[in-house]
Amino acid sequence: MAEGVFKDGLLAGKVAFVTGGSSGINLGIAERFVQAGAKVVINGRNVEKLEGAVKSLQAHGTAMGVPADVRDYASVEKAFQTARDAYGEIDILVCGAAGNFPAPALGMSSNGFKAVMDIDVVGTFNACRAGFEHLRKPGASVINISAPQAFLPTAMQAHVCAAKAGVDMLTRVLAIEWGGAGVRINSISPGPIDDTEGMRRLAPSEDARNKIVQSLPLQRMGAKSDISNLALFLASDAASYITGSVMLCDGGWSLLGSGVIMQAISG
Protein backbone atom coordinates (compact mmCIF):
# COMPACT_ATOMS: atom_id res chain seq x y z
CA MET A 1 0.00 0.00 0.00
CA ALA A 2 2.71 2.49 0.99
CA GLU A 3 4.53 3.32 -2.22
CA GLY A 4 7.00 5.77 -0.74
CA VAL A 5 8.49 3.57 1.96
CA PHE A 6 11.90 3.45 0.25
CA LYS A 7 14.21 6.33 -0.55
CA ASP A 8 14.40 7.60 -4.11
CA GLY A 9 17.22 6.26 -6.25
CA LEU A 10 17.49 2.96 -4.37
CA LEU A 11 18.24 1.14 -7.64
CA ALA A 12 20.10 3.96 -9.38
CA GLY A 13 22.65 2.56 -11.81
CA LYS A 14 21.03 -0.89 -11.84
CA VAL A 15 19.57 -2.74 -14.82
CA ALA A 16 16.56 -5.04 -14.35
CA PHE A 17 15.04 -7.62 -16.70
CA VAL A 18 11.40 -8.61 -16.05
CA THR A 19 9.71 -11.53 -17.83
CA GLY A 20 5.96 -11.30 -18.25
CA GLY A 21 6.46 -7.60 -17.58
CA SER A 22 3.77 -6.18 -19.83
CA SER A 23 0.89 -6.54 -17.36
CA GLY A 24 -0.31 -7.19 -13.82
CA ILE A 25 2.00 -7.72 -10.88
CA ASN A 26 5.07 -7.87 -13.09
CA LEU A 27 4.36 -4.53 -14.73
CA GLY A 28 3.85 -3.10 -11.24
CA ILE A 29 7.29 -4.38 -10.24
CA ALA A 30 8.84 -2.94 -13.39
CA GLU A 31 7.24 0.45 -12.67
CA ARG A 32 8.51 0.42 -9.09
CA PHE A 33 12.02 -0.40 -10.28
CA VAL A 34 11.96 2.44 -12.83
CA GLN A 35 10.76 4.84 -10.14
CA ALA A 36 13.68 3.67 -7.96
CA GLY A 37 16.16 4.65 -10.66
CA ALA A 38 16.76 1.35 -12.50
CA LYS A 39 16.84 0.92 -16.25
CA VAL A 40 14.22 -1.74 -16.91
CA VAL A 41 13.76 -4.20 -19.75
CA ILE A 42 10.39 -5.93 -19.88
CA ASN A 43 9.72 -9.09 -21.85
CA GLY A 44 6.49 -10.55 -23.22
CA ARG A 45 5.05 -12.35 -26.24
CA ASN A 46 2.43 -9.80 -27.30
CA VAL A 47 4.28 -7.00 -29.08
CA GLU A 48 1.38 -4.53 -29.00
CA LYS A 49 0.84 -5.07 -25.29
CA LEU A 50 4.57 -4.79 -24.69
CA GLU A 51 4.78 -1.46 -26.51
CA GLY A 52 1.92 -0.03 -24.47
CA ALA A 53 3.54 -1.13 -21.22
CA VAL A 54 6.88 0.41 -22.22
CA LYS A 55 5.21 3.75 -22.90
CA SER A 56 3.67 3.74 -19.43
CA LEU A 57 7.06 2.93 -17.88
CA GLN A 58 8.89 5.62 -19.83
CA ALA A 59 6.69 8.20 -18.12
CA HIS A 60 8.63 7.36 -14.95
CA GLY A 61 12.13 6.67 -16.27
CA THR A 62 14.22 4.53 -18.61
CA ALA A 63 12.63 1.38 -20.03
CA MET A 64 12.46 -0.77 -23.15
CA GLY A 65 10.65 -3.90 -24.29
CA VAL A 66 12.07 -7.07 -25.83
CA PRO A 67 9.62 -9.62 -27.24
CA ALA A 68 10.43 -13.26 -26.47
CA ASP A 69 8.70 -16.50 -25.51
CA VAL A 70 10.17 -17.78 -22.23
CA ARG A 71 9.47 -21.35 -23.36
CA ASP A 72 12.02 -20.89 -26.18
CA TYR A 73 15.55 -20.84 -24.73
CA ALA A 74 17.16 -19.32 -27.83
CA SER A 75 14.58 -16.54 -27.82
CA VAL A 76 15.34 -15.79 -24.16
CA GLU A 77 19.10 -15.78 -24.79
CA LYS A 78 18.63 -13.28 -27.60
CA ALA A 79 16.44 -11.07 -25.41
CA PHE A 80 19.10 -10.92 -22.70
CA GLN A 81 21.77 -10.01 -25.22
CA THR A 82 19.57 -7.23 -26.62
CA ALA A 83 19.08 -5.88 -23.09
CA ARG A 84 22.82 -6.09 -22.37
CA ASP A 85 23.69 -4.31 -25.62
CA ALA A 86 21.26 -1.49 -24.81
CA TYR A 87 21.84 -0.93 -21.09
CA GLY A 88 24.99 -2.80 -20.06
CA GLU A 89 25.40 -5.38 -17.30
CA ILE A 90 22.19 -6.79 -15.83
CA ASP A 91 21.81 -6.71 -12.04
CA ILE A 92 18.26 -7.90 -11.39
CA LEU A 93 16.07 -10.58 -12.95
CA VAL A 94 12.36 -11.01 -12.19
CA CYS A 95 10.82 -14.21 -13.55
CA GLY A 96 7.12 -13.44 -13.65
CA ALA A 97 5.78 -15.06 -16.83
CA ALA A 98 3.02 -17.48 -15.84
CA GLY A 99 -0.14 -19.22 -17.01
CA ASN A 100 -3.33 -20.21 -15.20
CA PHE A 101 -6.91 -21.26 -15.78
CA PRO A 102 -9.29 -22.95 -13.34
CA ALA A 103 -10.03 -26.57 -14.29
CA PRO A 104 -10.42 -29.92 -12.55
CA ALA A 105 -7.76 -32.50 -13.34
CA LEU A 106 -10.27 -34.65 -15.23
CA GLY A 107 -11.41 -31.63 -17.22
CA MET A 108 -7.89 -30.65 -18.26
CA SER A 109 -6.03 -31.93 -21.29
CA SER A 110 -2.42 -33.06 -21.18
CA ASN A 111 -1.58 -30.08 -23.38
CA GLY A 112 -3.29 -27.71 -20.96
CA PHE A 113 -1.30 -29.08 -18.04
CA LYS A 114 1.90 -28.96 -20.07
CA ALA A 115 1.31 -25.37 -21.16
CA VAL A 116 1.32 -24.10 -17.57
CA MET A 117 4.35 -26.24 -16.67
CA ASP A 118 6.21 -24.95 -19.73
CA ILE A 119 5.52 -21.28 -19.03
CA ASP A 120 6.02 -21.36 -15.26
CA VAL A 121 8.73 -23.95 -14.63
CA VAL A 122 10.57 -24.24 -17.94
CA GLY A 123 10.17 -20.51 -18.55
CA THR A 124 11.61 -19.66 -15.13
CA PHE A 125 14.50 -22.07 -15.67
CA ASN A 126 15.19 -20.67 -19.15
CA ALA A 127 15.26 -17.08 -17.88
CA CYS A 128 17.49 -17.97 -14.92
CA ARG A 129 19.82 -20.14 -16.98
CA ALA A 130 20.15 -17.69 -19.88
CA GLY A 131 20.42 -14.77 -17.48
CA PHE A 132 23.16 -16.26 -15.32
CA GLU A 133 26.02 -15.25 -17.59
CA HIS A 134 24.80 -11.65 -17.41
CA LEU A 135 24.15 -11.78 -13.65
CA ARG A 136 27.12 -13.70 -12.25
CA LYS A 137 28.53 -11.12 -9.87
CA PRO A 138 28.15 -10.14 -6.21
CA GLY A 139 24.98 -8.16 -5.62
CA ALA A 140 22.94 -9.73 -8.40
CA SER A 141 19.35 -10.64 -7.49
CA VAL A 142 16.86 -13.05 -9.04
CA ILE A 143 13.22 -12.88 -7.95
CA ASN A 144 10.84 -15.65 -9.03
CA ILE A 145 7.10 -15.04 -8.78
CA SER A 146 5.38 -18.01 -7.17
CA ALA A 147 1.94 -18.52 -5.53
CA PRO A 148 0.44 -20.10 -2.39
CA GLN A 149 -0.60 -23.06 -4.57
CA ALA A 150 3.05 -24.14 -4.37
CA PHE A 151 2.36 -25.54 -0.90
CA LEU A 152 -1.44 -25.45 -0.57
CA PRO A 153 -3.15 -28.26 -2.53
CA THR A 154 -6.00 -26.42 -4.23
CA ALA A 155 -8.86 -27.93 -6.21
CA MET A 156 -9.10 -26.80 -9.86
CA GLN A 157 -5.41 -25.89 -9.74
CA ALA A 158 -3.45 -29.15 -10.17
CA HIS A 159 -1.34 -27.63 -12.94
CA VAL A 160 -0.57 -24.44 -11.01
CA CYS A 161 0.17 -26.32 -7.76
CA ALA A 162 2.67 -28.53 -9.58
CA ALA A 163 4.21 -25.63 -11.50
CA LYS A 164 4.64 -23.24 -8.58
CA ALA A 165 6.05 -26.01 -6.36
CA GLY A 166 8.61 -26.50 -9.11
CA VAL A 167 9.41 -22.79 -9.20
CA ASP A 168 9.99 -22.66 -5.43
CA MET A 169 12.22 -25.74 -5.44
CA LEU A 170 14.16 -24.33 -8.39
CA THR A 171 14.63 -21.14 -6.37
CA ARG A 172 16.14 -23.08 -3.47
CA VAL A 173 18.44 -25.21 -5.61
CA LEU A 174 19.77 -22.24 -7.59
CA ALA A 175 20.35 -20.34 -4.35
CA ILE A 176 22.68 -23.18 -3.28
CA GLU A 177 24.44 -23.53 -6.62
CA TRP A 178 24.84 -19.84 -7.48
CA GLY A 179 25.52 -18.32 -4.09
CA GLY A 180 29.26 -18.64 -4.62
CA ALA A 181 28.99 -16.38 -7.66
CA GLY A 182 27.25 -13.74 -5.56
CA VAL A 183 23.81 -14.28 -7.10
CA ARG A 184 20.85 -14.30 -4.69
CA ILE A 185 17.63 -16.09 -5.69
CA ASN A 186 14.31 -15.69 -3.86
CA SER A 187 10.61 -16.26 -4.54
CA ILE A 188 7.66 -14.00 -3.83
CA SER A 189 4.31 -15.71 -3.26
CA PRO A 190 1.47 -13.19 -3.74
CA GLY A 191 -2.01 -13.71 -2.32
CA PRO A 192 -5.18 -12.11 -3.74
CA ILE A 193 -3.98 -8.93 -5.44
CA ASP A 194 -6.55 -6.41 -6.64
CA ASP A 195 -6.77 -5.24 -10.25
CA THR A 196 -5.06 -8.30 -11.72
CA GLU A 197 -6.20 -10.85 -14.29
CA GLY A 198 -5.93 -13.60 -11.69
CA MET A 199 -8.38 -11.90 -9.35
CA ARG A 200 -10.75 -11.07 -12.17
CA ARG A 201 -10.93 -14.79 -12.92
CA LEU A 202 -11.16 -15.95 -9.29
CA ALA A 203 -13.57 -13.21 -8.20
CA PRO A 204 -15.56 -12.10 -11.26
CA SER A 205 -18.37 -10.54 -9.20
CA GLU A 206 -18.50 -8.03 -6.36
CA ASP A 207 -20.05 -10.69 -4.13
CA ALA A 208 -17.15 -13.08 -4.78
CA ARG A 209 -14.67 -10.27 -4.13
CA ASN A 210 -16.33 -9.41 -0.81
CA LYS A 211 -16.20 -13.04 0.32
CA ILE A 212 -12.46 -13.15 -0.35
CA VAL A 213 -11.90 -9.91 1.54
CA GLN A 214 -13.92 -11.20 4.50
CA SER A 215 -11.84 -14.39 4.58
CA LEU A 216 -8.55 -12.51 4.74
CA PRO A 217 -6.94 -11.97 8.16
CA LEU A 218 -5.98 -8.41 7.12
CA GLN A 219 -9.49 -7.82 5.73
CA ARG A 220 -8.35 -6.23 2.49
CA MET A 221 -7.18 -7.18 -0.96
CA GLY A 222 -3.51 -6.78 -1.64
CA ALA A 223 -2.32 -4.01 -3.96
CA LYS A 224 0.25 -4.42 -6.70
CA SER A 225 2.41 -1.99 -4.72
CA ASP A 226 2.53 -4.53 -1.84
CA ILE A 227 4.31 -6.94 -4.17
CA SER A 228 6.46 -4.36 -5.91
CA ASN A 229 7.74 -2.97 -2.60
CA LEU A 230 8.76 -6.46 -1.50
CA ALA A 231 10.46 -7.01 -4.86
CA LEU A 232 12.27 -3.68 -4.47
CA PHE A 233 13.54 -4.77 -1.06
CA LEU A 234 14.75 -8.13 -2.37
CA ALA A 235 16.46 -6.47 -5.33
CA SER A 236 18.26 -3.96 -3.12
CA ASP A 237 21.39 -4.21 -1.00
CA ALA A 238 19.12 -4.15 2.07
CA ALA A 239 18.43 -7.84 1.35
CA SER A 240 22.08 -8.77 0.74
CA TYR A 241 21.99 -11.75 3.16
CA ILE A 242 18.68 -13.19 1.96
CA THR A 243 18.71 -16.05 -0.55
CA GLY A 244 16.72 -19.23 -1.08
CA SER A 245 13.67 -17.74 0.65
CA VAL A 246 10.03 -18.03 -0.39
CA MET A 247 8.37 -14.87 0.90
CA LEU A 248 4.61 -14.79 1.39
CA CYS A 249 2.85 -11.51 0.67
CA ASP A 250 -0.76 -12.60 0.98
CA GLY A 251 -2.41 -10.80 3.90
CA GLY A 252 -2.32 -14.06 5.86
CA TRP A 253 -4.55 -15.89 3.34
CA SER A 254 -2.41 -19.02 3.22
CA LEU A 255 -2.78 -19.42 7.00
CA LEU A 256 -6.40 -20.43 6.45
CA GLY A 257 -5.74 -23.56 4.38
CA SER A 258 -7.01 -24.46 0.94
CA GLY A 259 -10.51 -25.39 2.19
CA VAL A 260 -11.32 -21.90 3.41
CA ILE A 261 -9.72 -20.38 0.34
CA MET A 262 -11.78 -22.50 -2.05
CA GLN A 263 -14.94 -21.74 -0.06
CA ALA A 264 -14.26 -18.01 -0.39
CA ILE A 265 -13.64 -18.35 -4.12
CA SER A 266 -16.61 -20.59 -4.87
CA GLY A 267 -18.99 -18.92 -2.43
C-alpha positions in Angstrom: 0.0 0.0 0.0 2.7 2.5 1.0 4.5 3.3 -2.2 7.0 5.8 -0.7 8.5 3.6 2.0 11.9 3.4 0.2 14.2 6.3 -0.6 14.4 7.6 -4.1 17.2 6.3 -6.3 17.5 3.0 -4.4 18.2 1.1 -7.6 20.1 4.0 -9.4 22.7 2.6 -11.8 21.0 -0.9 -11.8 19.6 -2.7 -14.8 16.6 -5.0 -14.4 15.0 -7.6 -16.7 11.4 -8.6 -16.0 9.7 -11.5 -17.8 6.0 -11.3 -18.2 6.5 -7.6 -17.6 3.8 -6.2 -19.8 0.9 -6.5 -17.4 -0.3 -7.2 -13.8 2.0 -7.7 -10.9 5.1 -7.9 -13.1 4.4 -4.5 -14.7 3.8 -3.1 -11.2 7.3 -4.4 -10.2 8.8 -2.9 -13.4 7.2 0.4 -12.7 8.5 0.4 -9.1 12.0 -0.4 -10.3 12.0 2.4 -12.8 10.8 4.8 -10.1 13.7 3.7 -8.0 16.2 4.7 -10.7 16.8 1.4 -12.5 16.8 0.9 -16.2 14.2 -1.7 -16.9 13.8 -4.2 -19.7 10.4 -5.9 -19.9 9.7 -9.1 -21.8 6.5 -10.5 -23.2 5.1 -12.4 -26.2 2.4 -9.8 -27.3 4.3 -7.0 -29.1 1.4 -4.5 -29.0 0.8 -5.1 -25.3 4.6 -4.8 -24.7 4.8 -1.5 -26.5 1.9 0.0 -24.5 3.5 -1.1 -21.2 6.9 0.4 -22.2 5.2 3.8 -22.9 3.7 3.7 -19.4 7.1 2.9 -17.9 8.9 5.6 -19.8 6.7 8.2 -18.1 8.6 7.4 -14.9 12.1 6.7 -16.3 14.2 4.5 -18.6 12.6 1.4 -20.0 12.5 -0.8 -23.1 10.6 -3.9 -24.3 12.1 -7.1 -25.8 9.6 -9.6 -27.2 10.4 -13.3 -26.5 8.7 -16.5 -25.5 10.2 -17.8 -22.2 9.5 -21.4 -23.4 12.0 -20.9 -26.2 15.6 -20.8 -24.7 17.2 -19.3 -27.8 14.6 -16.5 -27.8 15.3 -15.8 -24.2 19.1 -15.8 -24.8 18.6 -13.3 -27.6 16.4 -11.1 -25.4 19.1 -10.9 -22.7 21.8 -10.0 -25.2 19.6 -7.2 -26.6 19.1 -5.9 -23.1 22.8 -6.1 -22.4 23.7 -4.3 -25.6 21.3 -1.5 -24.8 21.8 -0.9 -21.1 25.0 -2.8 -20.1 25.4 -5.4 -17.3 22.2 -6.8 -15.8 21.8 -6.7 -12.0 18.3 -7.9 -11.4 16.1 -10.6 -13.0 12.4 -11.0 -12.2 10.8 -14.2 -13.6 7.1 -13.4 -13.7 5.8 -15.1 -16.8 3.0 -17.5 -15.8 -0.1 -19.2 -17.0 -3.3 -20.2 -15.2 -6.9 -21.3 -15.8 -9.3 -22.9 -13.3 -10.0 -26.6 -14.3 -10.4 -29.9 -12.6 -7.8 -32.5 -13.3 -10.3 -34.7 -15.2 -11.4 -31.6 -17.2 -7.9 -30.7 -18.3 -6.0 -31.9 -21.3 -2.4 -33.1 -21.2 -1.6 -30.1 -23.4 -3.3 -27.7 -21.0 -1.3 -29.1 -18.0 1.9 -29.0 -20.1 1.3 -25.4 -21.2 1.3 -24.1 -17.6 4.3 -26.2 -16.7 6.2 -24.9 -19.7 5.5 -21.3 -19.0 6.0 -21.4 -15.3 8.7 -24.0 -14.6 10.6 -24.2 -17.9 10.2 -20.5 -18.5 11.6 -19.7 -15.1 14.5 -22.1 -15.7 15.2 -20.7 -19.1 15.3 -17.1 -17.9 17.5 -18.0 -14.9 19.8 -20.1 -17.0 20.1 -17.7 -19.9 20.4 -14.8 -17.5 23.2 -16.3 -15.3 26.0 -15.2 -17.6 24.8 -11.7 -17.4 24.1 -11.8 -13.6 27.1 -13.7 -12.2 28.5 -11.1 -9.9 28.2 -10.1 -6.2 25.0 -8.2 -5.6 22.9 -9.7 -8.4 19.4 -10.6 -7.5 16.9 -13.0 -9.0 13.2 -12.9 -7.9 10.8 -15.7 -9.0 7.1 -15.0 -8.8 5.4 -18.0 -7.2 1.9 -18.5 -5.5 0.4 -20.1 -2.4 -0.6 -23.1 -4.6 3.0 -24.1 -4.4 2.4 -25.5 -0.9 -1.4 -25.4 -0.6 -3.2 -28.3 -2.5 -6.0 -26.4 -4.2 -8.9 -27.9 -6.2 -9.1 -26.8 -9.9 -5.4 -25.9 -9.7 -3.4 -29.2 -10.2 -1.3 -27.6 -12.9 -0.6 -24.4 -11.0 0.2 -26.3 -7.8 2.7 -28.5 -9.6 4.2 -25.6 -11.5 4.6 -23.2 -8.6 6.0 -26.0 -6.4 8.6 -26.5 -9.1 9.4 -22.8 -9.2 10.0 -22.7 -5.4 12.2 -25.7 -5.4 14.2 -24.3 -8.4 14.6 -21.1 -6.4 16.1 -23.1 -3.5 18.4 -25.2 -5.6 19.8 -22.2 -7.6 20.4 -20.3 -4.4 22.7 -23.2 -3.3 24.4 -23.5 -6.6 24.8 -19.8 -7.5 25.5 -18.3 -4.1 29.3 -18.6 -4.6 29.0 -16.4 -7.7 27.2 -13.7 -5.6 23.8 -14.3 -7.1 20.9 -14.3 -4.7 17.6 -16.1 -5.7 14.3 -15.7 -3.9 10.6 -16.3 -4.5 7.7 -14.0 -3.8 4.3 -15.7 -3.3 1.5 -13.2 -3.7 -2.0 -13.7 -2.3 -5.2 -12.1 -3.7 -4.0 -8.9 -5.4 -6.5 -6.4 -6.6 -6.8 -5.2 -10.3 -5.1 -8.3 -11.7 -6.2 -10.9 -14.3 -5.9 -13.6 -11.7 -8.4 -11.9 -9.3 -10.8 -11.1 -12.2 -10.9 -14.8 -12.9 -11.2 -16.0 -9.3 -13.6 -13.2 -8.2 -15.6 -12.1 -11.3 -18.4 -10.5 -9.2 -18.5 -8.0 -6.4 -20.0 -10.7 -4.1 -17.1 -13.1 -4.8 -14.7 -10.3 -4.1 -16.3 -9.4 -0.8 -16.2 -13.0 0.3 -12.5 -13.2 -0.4 -11.9 -9.9 1.5 -13.9 -11.2 4.5 -11.8 -14.4 4.6 -8.5 -12.5 4.7 -6.9 -12.0 8.2 -6.0 -8.4 7.1 -9.5 -7.8 5.7 -8.4 -6.2 2.5 -7.2 -7.2 -1.0 -3.5 -6.8 -1.6 -2.3 -4.0 -4.0 0.3 -4.4 -6.7 2.4 -2.0 -4.7 2.5 -4.5 -1.8 4.3 -6.9 -4.2 6.5 -4.4 -5.9 7.7 -3.0 -2.6 8.8 -6.5 -1.5 10.5 -7.0 -4.9 12.3 -3.7 -4.5 13.5 -4.8 -1.1 14.8 -8.1 -2.4 16.5 -6.5 -5.3 18.3 -4.0 -3.1 21.4 -4.2 -1.0 19.1 -4.2 2.1 18.4 -7.8 1.3 22.1 -8.8 0.7 22.0 -11.7 3.2 18.7 -13.2 2.0 18.7 -16.1 -0.6 16.7 -19.2 -1.1 13.7 -17.7 0.6 10.0 -18.0 -0.4 8.4 -14.9 0.9 4.6 -14.8 1.4 2.9 -11.5 0.7 -0.8 -12.6 1.0 -2.4 -10.8 3.9 -2.3 -14.1 5.9 -4.6 -15.9 3.3 -2.4 -19.0 3.2 -2.8 -19.4 7.0 -6.4 -20.4 6.4 -5.7 -23.6 4.4 -7.0 -24.5 0.9 -10.5 -25.4 2.2 -11.3 -21.9 3.4 -9.7 -20.4 0.3 -11.8 -22.5 -2.1 -14.9 -21.7 -0.1 -14.3 -18.0 -0.4 -13.6 -18.3 -4.1 -16.6 -20.6 -4.9 -19.0 -18.9 -2.4 
